[in-house]
Amino acid sequence: MDCLFCKIIAGDIPCTKVYEDDKILCFKDINPQAEVHALVVPKLHIACANEITDENSAVVAYIFKKIPEIAKLLGVSDYRIINNCGEGAGQTVMHLHFHILSGANLGERLV
């Protein structure tokens, strides 16, 4: 598989890890759009939200359970969670991921 995030998960491409366990990996975005910008990805390859099923949805619930803990590790209590699904929506890596953004007041901007 030629998935950038799968290669990061496998350790083939380095990243700045924030959190990792047996189900998910969180790392800092290499092109941050806010003062704090990290990505949370399931270790199971799911291309985007359109591929969430009864069989793999537990990992998505797990991600949302862990995000508050990850936010604390990032040193933030106010944050935005963004998911893009498909190229037309801005998804550039076809592996389900959630952006955690924080820092200066994000206000009403989308990113």
N, C-alpha and C positions, 0 to 999 in steps of 0.2 A: 504494500500500500504506500502511496506517495503522499501521505498526509503530514504536513508540517507539525501539527500538534501531537500526532502519534510518535513522531521522531523525537520530539521534546520529552514526551512521557517515557519513551524508551531510554532516554539519556544520550541519544545520538547527537542532539543539538543542545547546547547549554542554555540555561535560563536562570533568572534570579528567582529562586523559589521563595514563596511566602509560606506555603503550607502543602503538605503531602500526606496522604494515607493510602490505604489499599484501593480506594474507590475514585479519588479525585486528586488533582494537582492544581495548585494556584501559583501563578508566577506573575511578575511585573511585566506590563506591556512594553515592548521595545519602542513603541511610538506613542507615548502617553498623550492623552487628550485632556488631562486634568492633572493637578498636583499629585494626586494618588490615582493610579490606574493599574489595576491588576485583572487578570483573567482567571476564571475558574473553569476547568474542563474535566469532564468525566474521563476516566482511563479507558472506559469502553467507548469504542468509536461509534458515535451517532452523528450523522452528517449535519442535521439541523433539527429545529423543533418539529418539522414535518415528519420526522422519523421516530418521534417518541411514541412508544407503544405500551400496552399493559406489561409486556415483558421487561422493558428497560426503564419505565417511568420512576421506579424506586430510586435510581441514582439521581434523577432530577430533584426529587423530594429531598434526598440526602444533601445535595448541594445547597438547597435553600435552608436546610437546617444548619449547615456549617457556615454559611455566609456571615452571620453575626459574629461568630468566633474569629473568622478570618478578618473581618473589619477591625476587630480589636487588635489583632496582630499588626494590622496596617496602621493602627493608631487613630482610627476614626470612629465616630459614632453616628454621623450623618453621611449617607452615601446614596448613590444611585446605582441601580442594577439595570443593565441593558443587554438584550439578546437580539441579534440580527438573524433573520432566517432567509437565506437566498442572496444571490449576488445583487439583485435589484434593491434589496434592503440594506446593502452595505456589508454583507458577510464576505470576507476575503479568504478565510480558511474554512473549508467545509468539514468542520468538526464542531459539534455543539459546544458553545462556550458562553459564559456570562461575564460581562465587564462589570467591575466594581470601580466606580469613579467617586472621588471626593477631593477635598482640599478647599480652595477658595469657594465662596458661595457659588454654586452652579446655577442658581436662579432657575429661570424657565428654559434656558438653552437645552437642546436635546443632547448635546455632547459637550 
